[in-house]
């Protein structure tokens, strides 16, 4: 991350096929740091909240509304990720710290809110000045709330990456290719 200033791996647009109350969920970014897995929710363009209803506009002027604000969205995504990793990796994931950070790169939300901590939010100002510091502050905040968690060593880091964004290269079996060739020959013979 950031030319070695913050050790870890960043994954973009991670799909979660299971969620407690949504059909699916998507994490905008996921940071696997040395001591924390951090979910990053990004909300660009204009945002408003009136009577608990959040409205999000994109850069083309389209908007959507939701009672689930970006902080709740990030939190529920974090728990869905942790639950899925627990099923795939096992109880070992329970000793890893998790957290979330909401980023609004185009605007600054009010800094003081009853419903979120400053360490869980990075607005336009901090984003343009020093995003690495915002991530570091958020990681420090989450680690201070989860005592006794273990660092993410190289082996676990690799296992996480293989689960979250696997690399693979499969080819059809020779038998499948032979069947396809036979079918093509029959089709071509019939056409002839």
MOLIN-V879377 format. One line per field, one symbol per residue. phi: phi as a letter, one per 30 degrees, with the letter a starting at -180 (. if undefined). psi: psi as a letter, one per 40 degrees, with the letter a starting at -180 (. if undefined). burial: I if it has 24 or more other ideal C-beta (glycine too) atoms within 12 Angstrom, else O. A space follows every 50 residues. Layout:
# MOLIN-V879377
phi: ???
psi: ???
burial: ???
This chain:
# MOLIN-V879377
phi: .hhidbdlbccchcdcdbadbbdbbbcdbbcccdbaccdcccbcicbbbb hiccbcccdcjdbbcadddddddddddddddddddddccjdeddccdbab bcbcdcbcdedcbdcbdedcbbdedddddadeddddddddedddcbdidc dcdeddedddddddbdcaacbddedddddddddddddddddd
psi: hffedhhahhhhghhheiideidiihhdihhhadeihhhhhhhibihihh fehhhhiaeeeiiiiiehiddddddddddddddddddddaedeeehiiii hhhgeeihihdhideiideehhaddddddgdddddddddddddeegieii ihidddddddddddgihigiiiidddddddddddddddddd.
burial: OOOOOIOIIIIOOIOIOOIOOOOOIIIIIIIIIIIIIIIIIIIOOOIOIO OOOIOIOOOOOOOOOOOIIIIIIIIIIIIIIIOIIOOOIOOOIOOIIIII IIIIIOIOIOOOOOOIIOIIIIIIOIIOOOIIOIIIIIIIIIIOOOOOIO OIOOOIIOOIIOIIOOOOOOOOOOOOOOOOOOOOOOOOOOOO
